[in-house]
Amino acid sequence: QVQLVESGGGSVQAGGSLRLSCAASGRTFSSYVIGWFRQAPGKEREFVAAIKMRWSGGSTLYADSVKGRFTISRDNAKNTAYLQMNSLKPEDTAVYYCAADFGLALKVGVSEYDYWGQGTQVTVSS
């Protein structure tokens, strides 16, 4: 079992930046993957980025829509993953969720993650 708590959401104008945090507790001694997803009103939840926690190197994966603008990172000592979001656009507006999976691969499917946080709202105005 792992518990996830997101923070750092808010409102920002287009072109601005926000940093989201995902703090994990519980079974954090094992290697696991943290994924960031987002869900806009009336749309399905979609993959944003993922990172391997505890593995050396910290492999990452990004959705095409955020490559070059978003950066996922980790602090293993704090059991925390971060999502730095730069050059934000109105279409980035959504509730952002972090999720955890104890598999070996970086995954993009919602159903492939077993544990979810409560979500944090990000609103980008034009």
C-alpha positions in Angstrom: 0.0 0.0 0.0 1.1 3.5 -0.7 -0.6 6.8 0.0 -0.1 9.8 -2.3 -0.8 13.5 -1.6 -0.5 16.1 -4.4 0.1 19.8 -3.8 1.1 22.9 -5.7 -1.8 23.5 -8.0 -3.3 26.9 -8.5 -4.2 29.6 -11.1 -1.7 31.1 -13.5 -1.8 33.1 -16.7 -0.7 31.6 -20.0 3.0 31.4 -20.3 3.4 31.0 -16.5 4.8 28.2 -14.4 3.7 25.9 -11.6 5.4 23.1 -9.7 3.3 20.2 -8.5 4.5 17.8 -5.8 3.5 14.2 -5.1 4.4 12.9 -1.6 4.3 9.2 -1.1 4.1 7.3 2.1 3.8 3.6 3.0 5.5 1.1 0.9 8.1 3.5 -0.4 11.1 1.3 0.4 10.3 -0.6 -2.8 11.1 0.5 -6.3 8.0 2.0 -7.9 6.8 4.3 -10.7 5.1 7.6 -10.2 2.9 8.8 -13.0 1.2 12.2 -13.4 -2.2 12.3 -15.2 -4.7 15.1 -15.8 -8.4 15.3 -16.4 -10.1 18.3 -17.9 -13.9 18.8 -17.6 -15.8 16.4 -19.9 -12.6 14.6 -21.0 -11.0 11.3 -20.1 -8.0 11.2 -17.7 -4.8 11.3 -19.7 -1.2 10.5 -19.1 1.3 13.4 -18.6 4.6 12.0 -17.4 6.1 9.2 -15.4 9.4 8.6 -13.5 11.0 5.6 -11.8 11.5 6.1 -8.1 14.5 4.5 -6.3 15.9 3.0 -9.5 19.3 4.5 -10.3 19.0 7.0 -13.2 15.4 7.8 -12.7 14.1 7.0 -16.2 11.3 9.3 -17.4 8.5 9.3 -20.0 6.4 12.2 -21.3 3.3 12.7 -23.3 4.0 14.5 -26.6 1.7 17.4 -25.6 4.0 18.4 -22.7 7.5 17.5 -24.0 9.8 20.4 -23.7 7.5 22.3 -21.4 7.0 19.9 -18.4 9.8 18.2 -16.4 9.2 15.3 -14.0 11.8 14.8 -11.2 12.2 13.0 -7.9 13.7 13.3 -4.5 14.0 9.8 -3.2 15.0 11.0 0.3 11.7 12.7 0.6 9.7 10.0 -1.3 8.4 12.9 -3.5 8.0 13.4 -7.2 7.7 16.8 -8.8 6.1 18.1 -12.0 7.6 21.4 -13.1 5.2 22.9 -15.6 6.5 25.8 -17.8 5.0 27.7 -20.7 1.6 26.8 -19.5 -1.3 27.0 -21.9 -5.1 27.3 -21.3 -5.4 23.7 -22.6 -3.3 22.5 -19.7 -6.2 23.4 -17.4 -7.2 20.2 -15.5 -7.2 18.4 -12.3 -3.8 16.8 -12.0 -3.4 13.4 -10.3 -0.3 11.4 -9.3 -0.4 7.7 -9.3 1.9 4.8 -8.2 2.6 1.4 -9.7 5.0 -1.2 -8.4 5.8 -2.7 -11.8 9.1 -2.5 -13.6 8.1 -0.3 -16.6 7.0 3.2 -17.2 3.3 3.0 -18.1 0.8 5.4 -19.6 -2.5 3.7 -19.0 -4.8 4.8 -16.2 -5.7 1.3 -15.4 -2.1 0.3 -15.0 -1.7 2.3 -11.8 -3.0 1.0 -8.5 -2.7 3.9 -6.2 -4.0 7.5 -6.7 -3.9 10.8 -5.0 -6.8 13.1 -4.5 -5.8 15.5 -7.3 -4.9 19.2 -7.5 -6.5 21.8 -9.7 -4.5 23.7 -12.3 -6.1 26.6 -14.1 -4.4 28.5 -16.9 -6.1 31.7 -18.1 -5.5 33.3 -21.5 
